[in-house]
Amino acid sequence: MTSINKLEELNEFEQEKICHLLECNFDDLIKLSDQAEKVFKDTDTTYDTLMKILQQGNNVREAALIGILCGKLIGFSEAESKIEEDIKERLFKAFKHNRSL
């Protein structure tokens, strides 16, 4: 899966507000994003993801951000799989249709 960094999509004001809310700097915010990607890659179920986030010792706000980022990564991954399957299905149908001629 391609790595996506949702924090880069935020404008400077949004980044500043999140950093203020979490009482951290932008580098710390990037580290939290990296933690979210690692949690996503290392877990298979929602329960495992939740436990991994809680076991990292982050405060509630940081854990919430990591959870949101994991949710976005999960959504991206599921969409990527669905699109891939749809393309395979269409190619198979096109190949099958052309062979019968």
MMTF fields as JSON, N, C-alpha, C and O atoms, coordinates in Angstrom:
{
  "mmtfVersion": "1.0.0",
  "mmtfProducer": "UNKNOWN",
  "numBonds": 403,
  "numAtoms": 404,
  "numGroups": 101,
  "numChains": 1,
  "numModels": 1,
  "chainsPerModel": [1],
  "groupsPerChain": [101],
  "chainIdList": ["A"],
  "bondAtomList": [4, 2, 8, 6, 12, 10, 16, 14, 20, 18, 24, 22, 28, 26, 32, 30, 36, 34, 40, 38, 44, 42, 48, 46, 52, 50, 56, 54, 60, 58, 64, 62, 68, 66, 72, 70, 76, 74, 80, 78, 84, 82, 88, 86, 92, 90, 96, 94, 100, 98, 104, 102, 108, 106, 112, 110, 116, 114, 120, 118, 124, 122, 128, 126, 132, 130, 136, 134, 140, 138, 144, 142, 148, 146, 152, 150, 156, 154, 160, 158, 164, 162, 168, 166, 172, 170, 176, 174, 180, 178, 184, 182, 188, 186, 192, 190, 196, 194, 200, 198, 204, 202, 208, 206, 212, 210, 216, 214, 220, 218, 224, 222, 228, 226, 232, 230, 236, 234, 240, 238, 244, 242, 248, 246, 252, 250, 256, 254, 260, 258, 264, 262, 268, 266, 272, 270, 276, 274, 280, 278, 284, 282, 288, 286, 292, 290, 296, 294, 300, 298, 304, 302, 308, 306, 312, 310, 316, 314, 320, 318, 324, 322, 328, 326, 332, 330, 336, 334, 340, 338, 344, 342, 348, 346, 352, 350, 356, 354, 360, 358, 364, 362, 368, 366, 372, 370, 376, 374, 380, 378, 384, 382, 388, 386, 392, 390, 396, 394, 400, 398],
  "bondOrderList": [1, 1, 1, 1, 1, 1, 1, 1, 1, 1, 1, 1, 1, 1, 1, 1, 1, 1, 1, 1, 1, 1, 1, 1, 1, 1, 1, 1, 1, 1, 1, 1, 1, 1, 1, 1, 1, 1, 1, 1, 1, 1, 1, 1, 1, 1, 1, 1, 1, 1, 1, 1, 1, 1, 1, 1, 1, 1, 1, 1, 1, 1, 1, 1, 1, 1, 1, 1, 1, 1, 1, 1, 1, 1, 1, 1, 1, 1, 1, 1, 1, 1, 1, 1, 1, 1, 1, 1, 1, 1, 1, 1, 1, 1, 1, 1, 1, 1, 1, 1],
  "groupList": [{"groupName": "MET", "atomNameList": ["N", "CA", "C", "O"], "elementList": ["N", "C", "C", "O"], "formalChargeList": [0, 0, 0, 0], "bondAtomList": [1, 0, 2, 1, 3, 2], "bondOrderList": [1, 1, 2], "singleLetterCode": "M", "chemCompType": "L-PEPTIDE LINKING"}, {"groupName": "THR", "atomNameList": ["N", "CA", "C", "O"], "elementList": ["N", "C", "C", "O"], "formalChargeList": [0, 0, 0, 0], "bondAtomList": [1, 0, 2, 1, 3, 2], "bondOrderList": [1, 1, 2], "singleLetterCode": "T", "chemCompType": "L-PEPTIDE LINKING"}, {"groupName": "SER", "atomNameList": ["N", "CA", "C", "O"], "elementList": ["N", "C", "C", "O"], "formalChargeList": [0, 0, 0, 0], "bondAtomList": [1, 0, 2, 1, 3, 2], "bondOrderList": [1, 1, 2], "singleLetterCode": "S", "chemCompType": "L-PEPTIDE LINKING"}, {"groupName": "ILE", "atomNameList": ["N", "CA", "C", "O"], "elementList": ["N", "C", "C", "O"], "formalChargeList": [0, 0, 0, 0], "bondAtomList": [1, 0, 2, 1, 3, 2], "bondOrderList": [1, 1, 2], "singleLetterCode": "I", "chemCompType": "L-PEPTIDE LINKING"}, {"groupName": "ASN", "atomNameList": ["N", "CA", "C", "O"], "elementList": ["N", "C", "C", "O"], "formalChargeList": [0, 0, 0, 0], "bondAtomList": [1, 0, 2, 1, 3, 2], "bondOrderList": [1, 1, 2], "singleLetterCode": "N", "chemCompType": "L-PEPTIDE LINKING"}, {"groupName": "LYS", "atomNameList": ["N", "CA", "C", "O"], "elementList": ["N", "C", "C", "O"], "formalChargeList": [0, 0, 0, 0], "bondAtomList": [1, 0, 2, 1, 3, 2], "bondOrderList": [1, 1, 2], "singleLetterCode": "K", "chemCompType": "L-PEPTIDE LINKING"}, {"groupName": "LEU", "atomNameList": ["N", "CA", "C", "O"], "elementList": ["N", "C", "C", "O"], "formalChargeList": [0, 0, 0, 0], "bondAtomList": [1, 0, 2, 1, 3, 2], "bondOrderList": [1, 1, 2], "singleLetterCode": "L", "chemCompType": "L-PEPTIDE LINKING"}, {"groupName": "GLU", "atomNameList": ["N", "CA", "C", "O"], "elementList": ["N", "C", "C", "O"], "formalChargeList": [0, 0, 0, 0], "bondAtomList": [1, 0, 2, 1, 3, 2], "bondOrderList": [1, 1, 2], "singleLetterCode": "E", "chemCompType": "L-PEPTIDE LINKING"}, {"groupName": "PHE", "atomNameList": ["N", "CA", "C", "O"], "elementList": ["N", "C", "C", "O"], "formalChargeList": [0, 0, 0, 0], "bondAtomList": [1, 0, 2, 1, 3, 2], "bondOrderList": [1, 1, 2], "singleLetterCode": "F", "chemCompType": "L-PEPTIDE LINKING"}, {"groupName": "GLN", "atomNameList": ["N", "CA", "C", "O"], "elementList": ["N", "C", "C", "O"], "formalChargeList": [0, 0, 0, 0], "bondAtomList": [1, 0, 2, 1, 3, 2], "bondOrderList": [1, 1, 2], "singleLetterCode": "Q", "chemCompType": "L-PEPTIDE LINKING"}, {"groupName": "CYS", "atomNameList": ["N", "CA", "C", "O"], "elementList": ["N", "C", "C", "O"], "formalChargeList": [0, 0, 0, 0], "bondAtomList": [1, 0, 2, 1, 3, 2], "bondOrderList": [1, 1, 2], "singleLetterCode": "C", "chemCompType": "L-PEPTIDE LINKING"}, {"groupName": "HIS", "atomNameList": ["N", "CA", "C", "O"], "elementList": ["N", "C", "C", "O"], "formalChargeList": [0, 0, 0, 0], "bondAtomList": [1, 0, 2, 1, 3, 2], "bondOrderList": [1, 1, 2], "singleLetterCode": "H", "chemCompType": "L-PEPTIDE LINKING"}, {"groupName": "ASP", "atomNameList": ["N", "CA", "C", "O"], "elementList": ["N", "C", "C", "O"], "formalChargeList": [0, 0, 0, 0], "bondAtomList": [1, 0, 2, 1, 3, 2], "bondOrderList": [1, 1, 2], "singleLetterCode": "D", "chemCompType": "L-PEPTIDE LINKING"}, {"groupName": "ALA", "atomNameList": ["N", "CA", "C", "O"], "elementList": ["N", "C", "C", "O"], "formalChargeList": [0, 0, 0, 0], "bondAtomList": [1, 0, 2, 1, 3, 2], "bondOrderList": [1, 1, 2], "singleLetterCode": "A", "chemCompType": "L-PEPTIDE LINKING"}, {"groupName": "VAL", "atomNameList": ["N", "CA", "C", "O"], "elementList": ["N", "C", "C", "O"], "formalChargeList": [0, 0, 0, 0], "bondAtomList": [1, 0, 2, 1, 3, 2], "bondOrderList": [1, 1, 2], "singleLetterCode": "V", "chemCompType": "L-PEPTIDE LINKING"}, {"groupName": "TYR", "atomNameList": ["N", "CA", "C", "O"], "elementList": ["N", "C", "C", "O"], "formalChargeList": [0, 0, 0, 0], "bondAtomList": [1, 0, 2, 1, 3, 2], "bondOrderList": [1, 1, 2], "singleLetterCode": "Y", "chemCompType": "L-PEPTIDE LINKING"}, {"groupName": "GLY", "atomNameList": ["N", "CA", "C", "O"], "elementList": ["N", "C", "C", "O"], "formalChargeList": [0, 0, 0, 0], "bondAtomList": [1, 0, 2, 1, 3, 2], "bondOrderList": [1, 1, 2], "singleLetterCode": "G", "chemCompType": "PEPTIDE LINKING"}, {"groupName": "ARG", "atomNameList": ["N", "CA", "C", "O"], "elementList": ["N", "C", "C", "O"], "formalChargeList": [0, 0, 0, 0], "bondAtomList": [1, 0, 2, 1, 3, 2], "bondOrderList": [1, 1, 2], "singleLetterCode": "R", "chemCompType": "L-PEPTIDE LINKING"}],
  "groupTypeList": [0, 1, 2, 3, 4, 5, 6, 7, 7, 6, 4, 7, 8, 7, 9, 7, 5, 3, 10, 11, 6, 6, 7, 10, 4, 8, 12, 12, 6, 3, 5, 6, 2, 12, 9, 13, 7, 5, 14, 8, 5, 12, 1, 12, 1, 1, 15, 12, 1, 6, 0, 5, 3, 6, 9, 9, 16, 4, 4, 14, 17, 7, 13, 13, 6, 3, 16, 3, 6, 10, 16, 5, 6, 3, 16, 8, 2, 7, 13, 7, 2, 5, 3, 7, 7, 12, 3, 5, 7, 17, 6, 8, 5, 13, 8, 5, 11, 4, 17, 2, 6],
  "groupIdList": [1, 2, 3, 4, 5, 6, 7, 8, 9, 10, 11, 12, 13, 14, 15, 16, 17, 18, 19, 20, 21, 22, 23, 24, 25, 26, 27, 28, 29, 30, 31, 32, 33, 34, 35, 36, 37, 38, 39, 40, 41, 42, 43, 44, 45, 46, 47, 48, 49, 50, 51, 52, 53, 54, 55, 56, 57, 58, 59, 60, 61, 62, 63, 64, 65, 66, 67, 68, 69, 70, 71, 72, 73, 74, 75, 76, 77, 78, 79, 80, 81, 82, 83, 84, 85, 86, 87, 88, 89, 90, 91, 92, 93, 94, 95, 96, 97, 98, 99, 100, 101],
  "secStructList": [7, 7, 7, 7, 7, 4, 4, 4, 4, 1, 7, 2, 2, 2, 2, 2, 2, 2, 2, 2, 2, 2, 6, 7, 7, 2, 2, 2, 2, 2, 2, 2, 2, 2, 2, 2, 2, 2, 2, 2, 2, 2, 7, 7, 1, 2, 2, 2, 2, 2, 2, 2, 2, 2, 2, 6, 6, 7, 7, 2, 2, 2, 2, 2, 2, 2, 2, 2, 2, 2, 2, 2, 2, 2, 2, 2, 2, 2, 2, 2, 2, 2, 2, 2, 2, 2, 2, 2, 2, 2, 2, 2, 2, 2, 2, 2, 2, 2, 2, 6, 7],
  "xCoordList": [0.822, 0.0, 0.874, 1.901, 0.475, 1.192, 0.942, -0.184, 1.994, 1.872, 1.181, 1.519, 0.229, -0.418, -0.277, -0.41, -0.014, 0.147, -0.952, -0.856, -1.985, -3.126, -2.75, -3.462, -1.664, -1.293, -0.837, -0.964, -0.313, 0.12, -1.071, -0.917, -2.254, -3.448, -3.999, -4.809, -3.573, -4.047, -3.345, -2.157, -4.08, -3.404, -2.634, -2.766, -1.835, -0.959, -1.746, -1.32, -2.879, -3.712, -4.229, -4.197, -4.71, -5.219, -4.102, -4.314, -2.917, -1.778, -1.446, -1.19, -1.451, -1.145, -2.179, -1.827, -3.462, -4.527, -4.414, -4.602, -4.109, -3.954, -2.752, -2.822, -1.648, -0.466, -0.771, -0.332, -1.521, -1.897, -2.787, -2.602, -3.742, -4.655, -3.898, -4.188, -2.928, -2.164, -0.947, -0.248, -0.707, 0.445, 1.744, 2.551, 1.917, 3.119, 3.533, 2.831, 4.68, 5.093, 4.79, 4.33, 5.052, 4.69, 5.477, 4.947, 6.727, 7.514, 6.858, 6.83, 6.332, 5.616, 4.349, 3.968, 3.712, 2.51, 2.838, 2.079, 3.955, 4.415, 4.701, 4.39, 5.291, 5.56, 4.26, 4.193, 3.228, 1.932, 1.351, 0.744, 1.536, 1.076, 1.828, 1.238, 3.116, 3.917, 3.468, 3.426, 3.131, 2.622, 1.325, 1.108, 0.472, -0.806, -0.559, -1.21, 0.371, 0.679, 1.236, 0.893, 2.097, 2.678, 1.598, 1.583, 0.703, -0.406, -1.252, -1.607, -1.572, -2.392, -1.726, -2.385, -0.437, 0.28, 0.468, 0.532, 0.557, 0.852, -0.382, -0.246, -1.581, -2.784, -3.747, -3.728, -4.593, -5.531, -6.986, -7.824, -7.293, -8.684, -8.839, -7.86, -10.066, -10.354, -9.95, -9.398, -10.224, -9.868, -8.35, -7.877, -7.592, -6.127, -5.624, -4.703, -6.238, -5.852, -6.097, -5.232, -7.282, -7.63, -6.676, -6.192, -6.408, -5.506, -4.103, -3.461, -3.63, -2.287, -2.199, -1.2, -3.25, -3.266, -3.245, -2.492, -4.064, -4.147, -2.875, -2.527, -2.184, -0.975, 0.237, 1.258, 0.145, 1.29, 1.52, 2.559, 0.562, 0.742, 0.508, 0.961, -0.181, -0.507, -1.639, -2.406, -1.727, -2.868, -4.111, -4.011, -5.26, -6.534, -6.587, -7.058, -6.116, -6.164, -5.269, -5.66, -4.076, -3.166, -3.73, -3.651, -4.3, -4.896, -6.062, -6.253, -6.844, -7.964, -7.453, -8.012, -6.399, -5.817, -5.286, -5.52, -4.582, -4.059, -5.215, -5.14, -6.281, -7.46, -8.09, -8.486, -8.187, -8.746, -7.871, -8.374, -6.57, -5.654, -5.712, -5.673, -5.805, -5.939, -7.234, -7.256, -8.307, -9.577, -9.473, -10.03, -8.764, -8.567, -7.723, -8.007, -6.692, -5.851, -6.642, -6.487, -7.487, -8.321, -9.279, -9.444, -9.906, -10.821, -10.109, -10.643, -8.914, -8.123, -7.774, -7.881, -7.36, -6.974, -8.155, -8.021, -9.311, -10.5, -10.938, -11.33, -10.874, -11.236, -10.271, -10.679, -9.0, -7.98, -8.252, -8.157, -8.587, -8.891, -10.141, -10.181, -11.165, -12.416, -12.186, -12.694, -11.428, -11.135, -10.332, -10.584, -9.366, -8.551, -9.418, -9.273, -10.311, -11.196, -12.133, -12.398, -12.628, -13.514, -12.788, -13.355, -11.554, -10.763, -10.518, -10.641, -10.172, -9.952, -11.219, -11.167, -12.357, -13.643, -13.948, -14.373, -13.733, -13.998, -13.067, -13.495, -11.805, -10.855, -11.235, -11.164, -11.638, -12.046, -13.261, -13.301, -14.252, -15.45, -15.105, -15.623, -14.236, -13.845, -13.097, -13.332, -12.197, -11.444, -12.383, -12.273, -13.294, -14.25, -15.154, -15.443, -15.586, -16.458, -15.721, -16.299, -14.477, -13.692, -13.351, -13.237, -13.188, -12.841, -13.994, -13.773, -15.216, -16.38, -16.632, -17.371, -16.025, -16.213, -15.412, -15.411],
  "yCoordList": [-1.171, 0.0, 1.245, 1.29, 2.234, 3.484, 4.263, 4.334, 4.836, 5.642, 6.963, 7.62, 7.339, 8.635, 9.419, 8.87, 10.678, 11.527, 12.572, 13.567, 12.361, 13.265, 14.616, 15.596, 14.694, 15.961, 16.964, 18.17, 16.5, 17.404, 18.063, 19.118, 17.462, 18.033, 19.201, 19.976, 19.336, 20.416, 21.717, 21.718, 22.827, 24.105, 24.481, 23.831, 25.527, 25.913, 26.262, 25.94, 26.911, 27.278, 26.036, 25.968, 25.044, 23.802, 23.051, 22.509, 23.02, 22.362, 23.045, 22.383, 24.375, 25.141, 24.883, 24.732, 24.833, 24.592, 23.192, 23.023, 22.195, 20.83, 20.751, 20.135, 21.376, 21.39, 22.07, 21.606, 23.168, 23.864, 22.974, 22.895, 22.312, 21.426, 20.285, 19.93, 19.716, 18.587, 19.029, 18.205, 20.338, 20.9, 20.26, 19.76, 20.294, 19.724, 20.591, 21.534, 20.266, 20.975, 20.1, 18.967, 20.634, 19.911, 18.597, 17.615, 18.569, 17.326, 16.234, 15.071, 16.605, 15.637, 15.151, 13.987, 16.044, 15.689, 14.668, 13.726, 14.86, 13.907, 12.549, 11.508, 12.557, 11.304, 10.566, 9.342, 11.317, 10.69, 10.092, 9.021, 10.778, 10.254, 8.964, 8.001, 8.967, 7.754, 6.605, 5.451, 6.932, 5.907, 5.318, 4.109, 6.164, 5.697, 4.733, 3.692, 5.071, 4.176, 2.847, 1.787, 2.907, 1.676, 0.807, -0.408, 1.418, 0.674, 0.03, -1.144, 0.791, 0.274, -0.923, -1.922, -0.821, -1.898, -3.133, -4.253, -2.93, -4.036, -4.751, -5.752, -4.266, -4.879, -5.283, -4.734, -6.266, -6.78, -6.485, -6.414, -6.316, -6.11, -4.774, -4.182, -4.313, -3.06, -3.164, -2.22, -4.305, -4.509, -4.406, -3.726, -5.086, -5.017, -3.588, -3.149, -2.872, -1.479, -0.638, 0.128, -0.784, -0.027, -0.35, 0.559, -1.619, -2.017, -1.471, -1.006, -1.524, -1.029, 0.477, 0.959, 1.216, 2.663, 2.948, 3.805, 2.234, 2.469, 2.054, 2.652, 1.05, 0.559, 1.461, 1.291, 2.404, 3.257, 4.342, 5.002, 4.527, 5.498, 6.942, 7.859, 7.157, 8.526, 9.072, 8.319, 10.41, 10.981, 10.813, 10.379, 11.151, 10.9, 11.637, 11.082, 12.862, 13.635, 13.015, 12.907, 12.613, 11.978, 10.654, 10.341, 9.88, 8.6, 8.813, 8.037, 9.873, 10.172, 10.516, 10.054, 11.319, 11.665, 10.427, 10.248, 9.584, 8.345, 7.481, 6.892, 7.402, 6.636, 7.181, 6.416, 8.505, 9.128, 8.827, 8.472, 8.97, 8.693, 7.223, 6.911, 6.318, 4.893, 4.645, 3.865, 5.307, 5.17, 5.601, 4.956, 6.685, 7.152, 6.155, 5.885, 5.609, 4.617, 3.35, 2.761, 2.934, 1.749, 2.005, 1.153, 3.165, 3.52, 3.556, 3.076, 4.118, 4.176, 2.775, 2.464, 1.935, 0.569, -0.223, -0.949, -0.078, -0.798, -0.301, -1.098, 1.002, 1.558, 1.072, 0.744, 1.028, 0.556, -0.904, -1.259, -1.741, -3.154, -3.295, -4.112, -2.494, -2.555, -2.143, -2.784, -1.08, -0.628, -1.678, -1.934, -2.282, -3.323, -4.503, -5.009, -4.94, -6.057, -5.693, -6.519, -4.469, -4.007, -4.011, -4.424, -3.558, -3.556, -4.981, -5.264, -5.883, -7.289, -7.894, -8.617, -7.593, -8.118, -7.603, -8.369, -6.325, -5.743, -6.319, -6.607, -6.485, -7.075, -8.516, -8.937, -9.269, -10.654, -10.71, -11.517, -9.856, -9.829, -9.434, -10.021, -8.443, -8.004, -9.12, -9.361, -9.798, -10.892, -12.039, -12.604, -12.376, -13.461, -13.121, -13.979, -11.876, -11.434, -11.484, -11.907, -11.067, -11.075, -12.479, -12.728, -13.388, -14.771, -15.499, -16.376, -15.14, -15.842, -15.453, -16.142, -14.356, -13.95, -14.852, -14.704],
  "zCoordList": [0.0, 0.0, 0.0, 0.677, -0.744, -0.8, 0.483, 0.976, 1.005, 2.211, 1.883, 0.898, 2.699, 2.513, 3.799, 4.893, 3.665, 4.838, 4.832, 4.115, 5.615, 5.668, 6.265, 6.048, 7.003, 7.61, 6.565, 6.779, 5.447, 4.386, 3.701, 3.085, 3.796, 3.194, 4.003, 3.495, 5.243, 6.098, 5.741, 5.417, 5.801, 5.575, 6.834, 7.871, 6.737, 7.845, 9.104, 10.212, 8.939, 10.083, 10.799, 12.028, 10.029, 10.626, 11.35, 12.436, 10.747, 11.392, 12.707, 13.713, 12.694, 13.905, 14.998, 16.168, 14.613, 15.595, 16.204, 17.409, 15.377, 15.895, 16.824, 17.888, 16.42, 17.288, 18.619, 19.671, 18.572, 19.804, 20.672, 21.886, 20.048, 20.771, 21.449, 22.592, 20.738, 21.278, 22.09, 22.68, 22.112, 22.825, 22.336, 23.12, 21.009, 20.401, 19.223, 18.858, 18.629, 17.416, 16.197, 16.338, 15.002, 13.793, 13.663, 13.142, 14.126, 14.08, 14.917, 14.514, 16.075, 16.916, 16.219, 16.342, 15.496, 14.746, 13.655, 13.43, 12.992, 11.971, 12.615, 12.035, 13.811, 14.518, 14.838, 14.729, 15.233, 15.501, 14.227, 14.259, 13.113, 11.829, 11.475, 10.985, 11.728, 11.478, 12.377, 11.95, 13.633, 14.55, 14.014, 14.092, 13.474, 12.92, 11.765, 11.676, 10.885, 9.763, 10.265, 9.741, 11.282, 11.83, 12.469, 12.274, 13.223, 13.845, 12.754, 12.851, 11.722, 10.63, 9.951, 9.663, 9.7, 9.005, 9.883, 9.376, 11.206, 12.118, 12.655, 13.358, 12.342, 12.902, 11.791, 10.689, 12.121, 11.135, 11.473, 10.575, 12.738, 13.139, 13.853, 14.306, 13.946, 14.643, 16.111, 16.676, 16.719, 18.131, 18.32, 19.231, 17.452, 17.547, 17.361, 18.049, 16.426, 16.178, 17.417, 17.841, 17.995, 19.193, 20.346, 21.021, 20.571, 21.654, 21.432, 22.373, 20.211, 19.897, 20.161, 20.693, 19.788, 20.025, 21.529, 21.991, 22.279, 23.721, 24.452, 25.471, 23.954, 24.613, 24.389, 25.056, 23.475, 23.18, 24.227, 24.22, 25.119, 26.195, 25.783, 26.468, 24.694, 24.275, 25.133, 25.733, 25.179, 25.89, 25.016, 23.869, 25.551, 24.861, 23.522, 22.53, 23.486, 22.246, 21.18, 20.018, 21.576, 20.616, 20.121, 18.933, 21.041, 20.661, 19.701, 18.765, 19.939, 19.04, 17.644, 16.649, 17.564, 16.265, 15.557, 14.362, 16.274, 15.678, 15.19, 14.112, 15.981, 15.566, 14.301, 13.422, 14.202, 13.0, 11.787, 10.721, 11.958, 10.846, 10.434, 9.244, 11.411, 11.087, 10.317, 9.365, 10.731, 10.029, 8.582, 7.695, 8.341, 6.967, 6.183, 5.016, 6.812, 6.137, 5.827, 4.756, 6.762, 6.539, 5.388, 4.516, 5.378, 4.296, 2.955, 1.955, 2.924, 1.694, 1.225, 0.039, 2.154, 1.811, 1.261, 0.276, 1.906, 1.444, 0.067, -0.785, -0.149, -1.459, -2.528, -3.642, -2.188, -3.129, -3.518, -4.693, -2.545, -2.816, -3.674, -4.594, -3.37, -4.132, -5.579, -6.499, -5.781, -7.139, -7.895, -9.072, -7.215, -7.845, -8.273, -9.386, -7.401, -7.738, -8.888, -9.762, -8.887, -9.952, -11.297, -12.309, -11.308, -12.548, -13.028, -14.22, -12.108, -12.486, -13.08, -14.076, -12.461, -12.935, -14.344, -15.208, -14.569, -15.891, -16.949, -18.066, -16.603, -17.551, -17.877, -19.032, -16.858, -17.082, -18.003, -18.933, -17.748, -18.589, -20.021, -20.971, -20.176, -21.521, -22.252, -23.436, -21.541, -22.143, -22.517, -23.605, -21.629, -21.866, -23.062, -23.896, -23.13, -24.223, -25.565, -26.566, -25.598, -26.841, -27.296, -28.496, -26.37, -26.724, -27.399, -28.234, -27.043, -27.603, -29.056, -29.759, -29.514, -30.898, -31.753, -32.975]
}
